[in-house]
Structures are given as C-alpha cells and as structure tokens.
C-alpha cells in the first residue's frame, strides 16, 4: 500500500505474522563437485558440457567451463588435457575416423573458449578425442540412448 502523508503508521496491536515458509535443503553444486574432483583425483568425466547442432558450446555449459577457466587462472602452474569422448554401443563403424575428427573439434572449442575468455596460455591445454565402441559406461545404459558425448578433463 501507499501512504501519501508524513504521518507515522502505527504498528498493529496483534503483531505481524508470517506464514507459508518453506525451508529446502539443496545438493552441492555439480560444477563445484566437478572442480573438487579434478583437483583431488586428477581427472573428471562429465556430460555437463554440451554443444548445439552447429557445434557451438551451449549457454548452459558455459558456467562449467568458466569454473575450469577460473581454476586455471588461480593455478598458473596447472596444465590440463581435455578429451572429447563418444561412447557408442555395438561394433566398429566406418564413421569412427569422422567421429574422432568431430570430437577433436569439440575439445578444441572448449580450449578456445578458455584461452580467449581467461587469457590462459594455449600451451597449458592439450586436446584429444576418443571413440569408445562397446564400452558404454554404467550411467549411459538407459533405454533409448545410442551414444553419449562426454568431456574428460585430466590434470597434467
């Protein structure tokens, strides 16, 4: 409401009551867990870094990469390797070489994003690509998933 005078509005005698409050517990931020695992264990694999059909990094993926860039800024002696990994069930296909080249481009996009945004020396980040055929991880065994693109980050 709005009072149009300089008069003081008295507080109600019965007091002020607040209701319908909910307190929720939250889980740890997945990005923080990712960086913590990288620092403690030396490597981490994630599917949190995604790309558009035009092979551009999605906006949802940028905060994950930003945290990685911040860690590299804070630790100037730290070097990393970024591997773009495709897990595909089944036998060997003729597209393995093509897939590996496309995967390498994804890893290079992540590297370029970090180098440009955080002014990290290009030599500090190595990129590679892997196609794992028939080696689908336990988390990728859900029905309907033919393949999954993962990003593996290794502390060197």
Backbone as CSV, one residue per row, in Angstrom:
resi,resn,N_x,N_y,N_z,CA_x,CA_y,CA_z,C_x,C_y,C_z
1,UNK,0.827,-1.172,0.000,0.000,0.000,0.000,0.872,1.235,0.000
2,UNK,0.248,2.387,-0.144,0.994,3.632,-0.276,0.402,4.682,0.661
3,UNK,1.231,5.348,1.468,0.790,6.412,2.369,1.282,7.730,1.792
4,UNK,0.349,8.669,1.561,0.682,9.930,0.900,0.923,11.075,1.875
5,UNK,1.177,10.784,3.138,1.437,11.863,4.090,2.684,11.541,4.895
6,UNK,3.075,12.471,5.725,4.257,12.241,6.550,3.896,11.636,7.899
7,UNK,2.641,11.242,8.071,2.197,10.648,9.329,2.789,9.256,9.487
8,UNK,3.092,8.900,10.726,3.640,7.585,11.020,2.489,6.596,11.132
9,UNK,2.612,5.499,10.457,1.585,4.465,10.516,1.873,3.591,11.726
10,UNK,0.938,3.505,12.663,1.192,2.694,13.859,1.215,1.208,13.518
11,UNK,2.007,0.460,14.265,2.050,-0.988,14.049,0.811,-1.616,14.665
12,UNK,0.332,-2.695,14.100,-0.871,-3.333,14.635,-0.604,-3.919,16.023
13,UNK,-1.651,-3.925,16.870,-1.511,-4.427,18.230,-1.212,-5.920,18.261
14,UNK,-1.790,-6.659,17.353,-1.615,-8.110,17.367,-0.272,-8.556,16.785
15,UNK,0.509,-7.682,16.247,1.812,-8.027,15.708,1.746,-8.407,14.241
16,UNK,2.878,-8.755,13.704,2.973,-9.152,12.303,3.284,-10.642,12.256
17,UNK,2.524,-11.366,11.471,2.715,-12.809,11.361,3.107,-13.166,9.931
18,UNK,4.020,-14.088,9.813,4.451,-14.575,8.505,4.121,-16.057,8.451
19,UNK,3.547,-16.480,7.347,3.198,-17.902,7.231,3.607,-18.433,5.865
20,UNK,3.412,-19.723,5.694,3.724,-20.417,4.439,5.197,-20.296,4.055
21,UNK,6.067,-20.521,5.017,7.506,-20.501,4.762,7.978,-21.935,4.573
22,UNK,8.794,-22.146,3.577,9.389,-23.463,3.338,10.902,-23.324,3.343
23,UNK,11.535,-24.229,4.023,12.992,-24.264,4.040,13.401,-25.545,3.332
24,UNK,14.185,-25.398,2.296,14.578,-26.554,1.497,16.080,-26.775,1.598
25,UNK,16.449,-28.032,1.624,17.868,-28.384,1.593,18.268,-28.586,0.142
26,UNK,19.445,-28.163,-0.205,19.912,-28.320,-1.574,21.127,-29.214,-1.637
27,UNK,21.354,-29.768,-2.814,22.540,-30.587,-3.032,23.708,-29.680,-3.391
28,UNK,24.889,-30.225,-3.300,26.082,-29.475,-3.696,26.003,-29.160,-5.183
29,UNK,26.477,-28.015,-5.556,26.501,-27.608,-6.952,27.379,-28.573,-7.738
30,UNK,26.826,-29.137,-8.812,27.555,-30.132,-9.606,28.858,-29.567,-10.161
31,UNK,28.860,-28.280,-10.501,30.082,-27.682,-11.037,31.171,-27.655,-9.978
32,UNK,30.802,-27.337,-8.733,31.790,-27.307,-7.657,32.345,-28.699,-7.396
33,UNK,31.475,-29.698,-7.445,31.897,-31.085,-7.248,32.859,-31.493,-8.363
34,UNK,32.571,-31.058,-9.579,33.415,-31.370,-10.732,34.831,-30.836,-10.531
35,UNK,34.951,-29.585,-10.126,36.266,-28.969,-9.913,36.967,-29.617,-8.728
36,UNK,36.215,-29.895,-7.678,36.795,-30.545,-6.493,37.378,-31.908,-6.871
37,UNK,36.628,-32.671,-7.671,37.109,-33.985,-8.106,38.356,-33.847,-8.973
38,UNK,38.385,-32.869,-9.858,39.557,-32.644,-10.707,40.782,-32.337,-9.856
39,UNK,40.617,-31.484,-8.856,41.747,-31.085,-8.018,42.221,-32.222,-7.113
40,UNK,41.288,-33.014,-6.584,41.650,-34.071,-5.642,42.090,-35.360,-6.328
41,UNK,41.377,-35.755,-7.387,41.645,-37.044,-8.030,42.476,-36.925,-9.299
42,UNK,42.571,-35.730,-9.846,43.400,-35.531,-11.027,42.682,-35.670,-12.351
43,UNK,41.458,-36.181,-12.329,40.687,-36.277,-13.570,39.203,-36.318,-13.245
44,UNK,38.412,-35.967,-14.235,36.961,-35.970,-14.075,36.332,-36.165,-15.449
45,UNK,35.193,-36.849,-15.483,34.433,-37.042,-16.717,33.048,-36.452,-16.484
46,UNK,32.573,-35.659,-17.430,31.271,-35.011,-17.276,30.499,-35.002,-18.589
47,UNK,29.180,-34.960,-18.461,28.345,-34.736,-19.638,27.660,-33.373,-19.525
48,UNK,28.180,-32.507,-18.643,27.625,-31.170,-18.435,28.041,-30.171,-19.512
49,UNK,28.979,-30.533,-20.364,29.399,-29.631,-21.443,28.758,-30.135,-22.733
50,UNK,27.810,-29.353,-23.234,27.034,-29.745,-24.406,27.261,-28.757,-25.547
51,UNK,26.911,-29.211,-26.749,27.092,-28.409,-27.955,25.792,-28.349,-28.744
52,UNK,25.615,-27.255,-29.488,24.456,-27.123,-30.371,24.699,-27.966,-31.620
53,UNK,23.693,-28.040,-32.482,23.854,-28.764,-33.748,24.901,-28.109,-34.647
54,UNK,25.165,-26.817,-34.417,26.176,-26.096,-35.200,27.552,-26.198,-34.542
55,UNK,27.684,-27.102,-33.566,28.955,-27.377,-32.887,29.444,-26.191,-32.050
56,UNK,28.508,-25.426,-31.491,28.841,-24.321,-30.596,28.528,-24.740,-29.163
57,UNK,29.286,-24.235,-28.210,29.053,-24.532,-26.798,27.732,-23.899,-26.374
58,UNK,26.874,-24.671,-25.688,25.589,-24.138,-25.242,25.786,-23.177,-24.072
59,UNK,24.834,-22.275,-23.898,24.887,-21.305,-22.795,24.871,-22.014,-21.443
60,UNK,24.161,-23.131,-21.349,24.090,-23.886,-20.093,25.432,-24.495,-19.721
61,UNK,26.280,-24.725,-20.694,27.589,-25.338,-20.455,28.650,-24.322,-20.043
62,UNK,28.438,-23.075,-20.359,29.460,-22.057,-20.108,29.849,-21.910,-18.640
63,UNK,28.910,-21.970,-17.667,29.336,-21.864,-16.263,30.302,-22.972,-15.834
64,UNK,30.130,-24.166,-16.374,31.038,-25.275,-16.054,32.435,-24.961,-16.580
65,UNK,32.507,-24.508,-17.819,33.795,-24.180,-18.431,34.408,-22.951,-17.753
66,UNK,33.552,-22.008,-17.342,34.044,-20.821,-16.633,34.746,-21.210,-15.334
67,UNK,34.187,-22.161,-14.607,34.841,-22.599,-13.367,36.197,-23.219,-13.663
68,UNK,36.274,-23.980,-14.737,37.544,-24.578,-15.128,38.553,-23.484,-15.478
69,UNK,38.110,-22.467,-16.215,38.978,-21.347,-16.562,39.461,-20.591,-15.332
70,UNK,38.581,-20.409,-14.349,38.963,-19.726,-13.111,40.014,-20.520,-12.343
71,UNK,39.859,-21.845,-12.323,40.846,-22.699,-11.646,42.200,-22.571,-12.331
72,UNK,42.213,-22.529,-13.658,43.470,-22.377,-14.392,44.100,-21.007,-14.124
73,UNK,43.283,-19.970,-13.984,43.813,-18.642,-13.649,44.423,-18.631,-12.252
74,UNK,43.755,-19.293,-11.311,44.215,-19.315,-9.919,45.438,-20.210,-9.726
75,UNK,45.653,-21.153,-10.633,46.768,-22.100,-10.543,47.612,-22.010,-11.811
76,UNK,48.483,-21.011,-11.923,49.226,-20.790,-13.167,50.179,-21.922,-13.555
77,UNK,50.510,-22.815,-12.624,51.380,-23.948,-12.951,50.597,-25.184,-13.379
78,UNK,49.285,-25.102,-13.346,48.443,-26.256,-13.671,48.182,-26.325,-15.173
79,UNK,48.368,-27.510,-15.739,48.049,-27.776,-17.137,46.988,-28.866,-17.177
80,UNK,46.166,-28.864,-18.236,45.122,-29.875,-18.348,45.073,-30.463,-19.749
81,UNK,44.441,-31.612,-19.839,44.125,-32.225,-21.124,42.618,-32.364,-21.187
82,UNK,42.021,-31.913,-22.277,40.583,-32.029,-22.492,40.362,-33.066,-23.580
83,UNK,39.668,-34.133,-23.226,39.334,-35.184,-24.184,37.836,-35.167,-24.423
84,UNK,37.437,-35.113,-25.658,36.035,-35.266,-26.014,35.847,-36.748,-26.326
85,UNK,34.924,-37.380,-25.612,34.781,-38.834,-25.677,33.374,-39.191,-26.128
86,UNK,33.279,-40.092,-27.100,31.980,-40.616,-27.519,31.905,-42.078,-27.130
87,UNK,30.877,-42.408,-26.368,30.636,-43.803,-26.010,29.534,-44.323,-26.922
88,UNK,29.845,-45.342,-27.701,28.892,-45.902,-28.647,28.780,-47.402,-28.438
89,UNK,27.578,-47.907,-28.192,27.432,-49.355,-28.068,27.537,-50.014,-29.439
90,UNK,27.867,-51.289,-29.476,27.894,-52.014,-30.742,29.275,-52.159,-31.322
91,UNK,29.327,-52.602,-32.567,30.589,-52.897,-33.230,31.216,-51.688,-33.881
92,UNK,32.354,-51.907,-34.517,33.106,-50.847,-35.182,32.338,-50.376,-36.409
93,UNK,32.282,-49.064,-36.576,31.615,-48.497,-37.742,32.638,-47.790,-38.613
94,UNK,32.269,-47.532,-39.843,33.154,-46.818,-40.752,33.269,-45.344,-40.417
95,UNK,32.423,-44.867,-39.519,32.410,-43.445,-39.171,33.352,-43.102,-38.032
96,UNK,34.121,-44.061,-37.535,34.968,-43.819,-36.366,35.946,-42.672,-36.594
97,UNK,36.579,-42.616,-37.768,37.551,-41.556,-38.055,36.843,-40.207,-38.154
98,UNK,35.680,-40.174,-38.806,34.904,-38.934,-38.921,34.474,-38.469,-37.538
99,UNK,33.976,-39.404,-36.717,33.541,-39.061,-35.364,34.697,-38.499,-34.545
100,UNK,35.864,-39.106,-34.684,37.017,-38.663,-33.904,37.410,-37.239,-34.289
101,UNK,37.329,-36.909,-35.556,37.649,-35.549,-36.012,36.628,-34.555,-35.458
102,UNK,35.343,-34.911,-35.484,34.295,-34.038,-34.941,34.465,-33.864,-33.433
103,UNK,34.849,-34.930,-32.758,35.080,-34.867,-31.312,36.267,-33.963,-30.992
104,UNK,37.313,-34.065,-31.784,38.506,-33.227,-31.587,38.128,-31.748,-31.715
105,UNK,37.233,-31.437,-32.660,36.777,-30.055,-32.840,36.045,-29.556,-31.594
106,UNK,35.262,-30.434,-30.950,34.557,-30.051,-29.724,35.555,-29.720,-28.613
107,UNK,36.567,-30.563,-28.456,37.594,-30.314,-27.441,38.333,-29.009,-27.745
108,UNK,38.595,-28.748,-29.017,39.266,-27.505,-29.422,38.392,-26.283,-29.135
109,UNK,37.068,-26.420,-29.279,36.146,-25.315,-28.973,36.217,-24.960,-27.489
110,UNK,36.268,-25.986,-26.633,36.374,-25.758,-25.188,37.689,-25.049,-24.881
111,UNK,38.762,-25.522,-25.501,40.083,-24.916,-25.301,40.072,-23.449,-25.733
112,UNK,39.532,-23.170,-26.915,39.490,-21.799,-27.433,38.672,-20.894,-26.513
113,UNK,37.570,-21.406,-25.994,36.726,-20.628,-25.074,37.528,-20.219,-23.841
114,UNK,38.244,-21.176,-23.249,39.031,-20.899,-22.043,40.178,-19.938,-22.354
115,UNK,40.897,-20.190,-23.437,42.049,-19.354,-23.808,41.602,-17.916,-24.064
116,UNK,40.509,-17.736,-24.798,40.041,-16.387,-25.139,39.437,-15.651,-23.949
117,UNK,38.628,-16.327,-23.160,37.937,-15.650,-22.060,38.845,-15.405,-20.860
118,UNK,39.719,-16.355,-20.552,40.522,-16.260,-19.333,41.993,-15.937,-19.598
119,UNK,42.338,-15.725,-20.873,43.711,-15.356,-21.251,44.730,-16.373,-20.728
120,UNK,44.383,-17.651,-20.880,45.262,-18.748,-20.481,46.186,-19.058,-21.662
121,UNK,47.448,-19.340,-21.395,48.382,-19.692,-22.469,47.908,-20.970,-23.147
122,UNK,47.950,-20.947,-24.461,47.444,-22.059,-25.263,48.189,-23.367,-24.981
123,UNK,49.454,-23.268,-24.587,50.272,-24.460,-24.331,49.826,-25.211,-23.077
124,UNK,49.041,-24.569,-22.223,48.630,-25.194,-20.963,47.488,-26.184,-21.132
125,UNK,46.870,-26.200,-22.326,45.723,-27.077,-22.553,45.993,-27.947,-23.772
126,UNK,45.934,-29.248,-23.571,46.086,-30.227,-24.652,44.701,-30.791,-24.938
127,UNK,44.408,-31.072,-26.198,43.107,-31.652,-26.543,43.287,-32.966,-27.278
128,UNK,42.281,-33.817,-27.155,42.274,-35.093,-27.865,40.831,-35.558,-27.993
129,UNK,40.644,-36.638,-28.729,39.319,-37.221,-28.917,39.419,-38.730,-28.820
130,UNK,38.365,-39.331,-28.279,38.327,-40.785,-28.142,36.949,-41.286,-28.540
131,UNK,36.925,-42.382,-29.264,35.672,-43.061,-29.570,35.745,-44.419,-28.893
132,UNK,34.871,-44.627,-27.920,34.845,-45.895,-27.187,33.667,-46.708,-27.703
133,UNK,33.963,-47.719,-28.486,32.920,-48.548,-29.072,32.716,-49.774,-28.202
134,UNK,31.467,-49.986,-27.802,31.139,-51.135,-26.970,31.539,-50.964,-25.522
135,UNK,32.000,-49.789,-25.128,32.422,-49.529,-23.746,31.515,-48.478,-23.121
136,UNK,30.226,-48.704,-23.155,29.282,-47.731,-22.625,29.304,-47.788,-21.108
137,UNK,29.464,-46.632,-20.481,29.536,-46.576,-19.023,28.190,-46.917,-18.402
138,UNK,28.213,-47.253,-17.120,27.006,-47.658,-16.405,25.933,-46.574,-16.440
139,UNK,26.331,-45.310,-16.369,25.339,-44.235,-16.364,24.710,-44.015,-17.737
140,UNK,25.263,-44.604,-18.778,24.747,-44.427,-20.129,23.958,-45.645,-20.600
141,UNK,23.602,-46.547,-19.716,22.890,-47.755,-20.115,21.379,-47.586,-20.054
142,UNK,20.905,-46.351,-20.066,19.474,-46.114,-20.049,18.898,-46.426,-21.416
143,UNK,17.641,-46.817,-21.436,16.987,-47.207,-22.686,16.887,-46.005,-23.619
144,UNK,17.162,-46.224,-24.892,16.992,-45.193,-25.896,18.224,-44.359,-26.177
145,UNK,19.271,-44.514,-25.410,20.494,-43.743,-25.658,21.431,-44.567,-26.522
146,UNK,21.673,-44.118,-27.721,22.580,-44.835,-28.610,24.022,-44.433,-28.360
147,UNK,24.234,-43.180,-28.049,25.593,-42.710,-27.794,25.535,-41.498,-26.876
148,UNK,26.661,-41.192,-26.279,26.739,-40.026,-25.408,28.101,-39.381,-25.599
149,UNK,28.100,-38.057,-25.677,29.346,-37.309,-25.783,29.719,-36.848,-24.376
150,UNK,30.899,-37.213,-23.944,31.394,-36.854,-22.622,32.635,-35.989,-22.777
151,UNK,32.937,-35.234,-21.746,34.174,-34.464,-21.713,34.998,-34.963,-20.544
152,UNK,36.208,-35.388,-20.841,37.136,-35.864,-19.816,38.196,-34.783,-19.627
153,UNK,38.411,-34.389,-18.383,39.417,-33.374,-18.081,40.450,-34.015,-17.169
154,UNK,41.710,-33.952,-17.583,42.798,-34.578,-16.836,43.786,-33.496,-16.419
155,UNK,44.141,-33.513,-15.160,45.146,-32.580,-14.648,46.522,-33.154,-14.957
156,UNK,47.354,-32.375,-15.630,48.689,-32.852,-16.014,49.737,-32.397,-15.019
